[in-house]
Amino acid sequence: MLDPRSEIYPTIEYRPIQPSDLEALEKIHLALFPIRYEREFFLNVVNGHGIVSWGAVDTSRSDDRRDEIIGFVTTRMIAAKDSEIEDLFRYNSSRKDLTLVYILTLGVVDSYRNLGIASSLVREVVKYAASISNCRGVYLHVISYNQPAISFYKKMLFKLVRRLPMFYYIRGQHYDSYLFVYYVNGGRSPCSPLAFVKMLVAKFWTKEDHCNPRWTRCQESNTLLAPQSNKRIISGDNTRCHV
C-alpha cells in the first residue's frame, strides 16, 4: 500500500476494468459502500455486459500487484427519455434518441486518496460521454449526508439540479438524494434562456403543458422535487446506487 508520508508519488494509469479485476473490485466495493452488491453486478462490470468502466492502477509498484486496481468508476448508458431527468431535455423534443451516461459507482481505496484519481476517473467518463454525438450529459445520485461527495462533484462542475426526498431506503431508514448533472454536446439546463424558449415552443406545438412539471424557481442549484413514487430501496441487489 502507499505510504502517505512518502514524497514519491505513484504512477497511476487508467484502463478498462477486466475479468482479472473481479476479486479486487468486490473487495473495494465492500470496504467503501454501506450496501452489498450482488455477484451479478460485478460480473457485468468486468465482462462489460451493459456497463462501461475504468480502473486506476499503480504501475510504480515493484511487486506483482502493479496491475491491481486501486480505484474505479462504473457507468451505464441510458436513454434520456427513460431517465429520471427526461424533463430537463424536453426543450429538445425533436430528438428522440438522446442518451445519458449514468455513474453507478465511483471509489478509490483509502491509501490512494487525495491524489486526483477520482477526478481523473470522472474526466474519463465525461470524455467518453462527449464522444457520443447524441449524448447530452453525465448524471448520478449522491445520498444527502455524503458531504465530501457533494463537494467533490461541485468542484468537478457538475450541476446540482434536484433533491429527491426519501429517495434511498437503507436498513430501515429513509434518506434524501441529490441529483447532479454534467452537460455535454450542447446539453444545457432548461433554465438557460435558449433552452427555456425552446421548451416553451415545444410545449405550444405539442400541447403537452399539462404533462410537464411546474417548478417554482429556475436556478441550477435549486431543489426541484420529484414525484414521491420515485424512490430507491437499497438492499444487497441494487446496482444503481451512488452514495
Beta strands, then each sheet from edge to edge (+ up, - down):
strand 1: 12-15
strand 2: 52-58
strand 3: 69-79
strand 4: 99-108
strand 5: 135-143
strand 6: 159-170
strand 7: 173-183
strand 8: 232-234
sheet 1: 1+ 2- 3+ 4- 5- 7+ 6- 8-
end
